[in-house]
Every structure is written in structure tokens, then in C-alpha cells.
Amino acid sequence: MSFPRPYEVVAPLTVFEVLRSMRRPDRRRVEDFIQRLVRQPSLSGDFEAPAEDGSVHQVKMVGDWLVSYWADHAVREIRLSAIERIE
């Protein structure tokens, strides 16, 4: 019996730089949310935002941070487009 391969997380380097710069509790909260996305790739955000290419990204508030993402189900990837601090 074979299981479908899990979703992978794909993001630009800037997203990983933001993660690395976060305080540990914030980073842990955001990483926990990303792991949840891997398990539930169809998870909706708190709201949607249009991207420059015309697509629509989900945006989730995680503590003081906004995580923008979309699921590419065809290739089983969670695409993180941005992580931004709420001002």
C-alpha cells in the first residue's frame, strides 16, 4: 500500500531570513502553523489577498505576524510568499 507523498514547503530566501530573525517564541508559533499547513494543505487563511501575478493567496495571522501562502496541489507544495510583522 502506498501513501501519497507529503506536501513540501517552498519559499523564497527572504521568507527564511525573516523566520531566522524572529524571536524564538514567534518563530516557534509560525513554524507550528507551517507544519499544520503541511498536514492540512487546504487550510484557509483569515483572509485572501491578490498577488502581483493575479492569483489569490491565503493570509493567516499568527501572533504578530502575517503568513501569506497558497497550496499548489498539482505538485503537492505549500508555497509561502511572505511573512510580515503586523505594525
ABEGO torsion letter per residue (X at the ends): XBBBBBBBBBBBAAAAAAAAABBAAAAAAAAAAAAAAAABAABBBABBBBBAAGBBBBBBBBEABBBBBBBBAAAGBBBBABBBBBX
